[in-house]
């Protein structure tokens, strides 16, 4: 029984992973507050450079 269960579990896991790969989310990647702040500063700096 344990051997059967173990084999079935591994097969189910493989199937679940394959299925998850097919259905990728359209959700945008998470960007942390620090990263957003850094991007905002870079954008502000690039706009200053364009104005000069």
C-alpha positions as CSV (number, residue, x, y, z in Angstrom):
1,X,0.0,0.0,0.0
2,X,2.7,2.5,0.9
3,X,4.6,1.8,-2.3
4,X,1.5,2.4,-4.4
5,X,0.7,5.6,-2.5
6,X,4.2,6.9,-2.9
7,X,4.2,6.3,-6.7
8,X,0.7,7.8,-7.1
9,X,1.8,10.9,-5.1
10,X,4.9,11.5,-7.2
11,X,2.8,11.1,-10.4
12,X,0.2,13.5,-9.1
13,X,2.9,16.0,-8.2
14,X,4.4,15.8,-11.7
15,X,0.9,16.2,-13.3
16,X,0.1,19.1,-11.1
17,X,3.4,20.9,-11.9
18,X,2.8,20.3,-15.7
19,X,-0.7,21.6,-15.4
20,X,0.4,24.7,-13.5
21,X,2.9,25.5,-16.2
22,X,0.2,25.5,-18.8
23,X,-2.0,28.0,-17.0
24,X,0.3,31.0,-16.3
25,X,-1.2,34.0,-14.6
26,X,-1.6,37.3,-16.4
27,X,-0.9,39.0,-13.1
28,X,2.0,41.5,-13.2
29,X,5.2,40.6,-11.3
30,X,5.3,42.0,-7.8
31,X,7.6,45.0,-7.3
32,X,8.6,45.9,-3.8
33,X,8.2,49.4,-2.3
34,X,12.0,49.9,-2.3
35,X,12.2,48.8,-6.0
36,X,9.3,51.2,-7.0
37,X,11.0,54.0,-5.2
38,X,14.3,53.3,-7.0
39,X,12.6,53.2,-10.3
40,X,10.8,56.5,-9.6
41,X,14.1,58.1,-8.7
42,X,15.8,56.8,-11.8
43,X,12.9,58.1,-13.9
44,X,13.0,61.5,-12.3
45,X,16.8,61.7,-12.9
46,X,16.4,60.8,-16.5
47,X,13.7,63.5,-17.0
48,X,16.0,66.0,-15.4
49,X,18.8,65.0,-17.8
50,X,16.4,65.5,-20.8
51,X,15.4,69.0,-19.6
52,X,19.0,70.1,-19.2
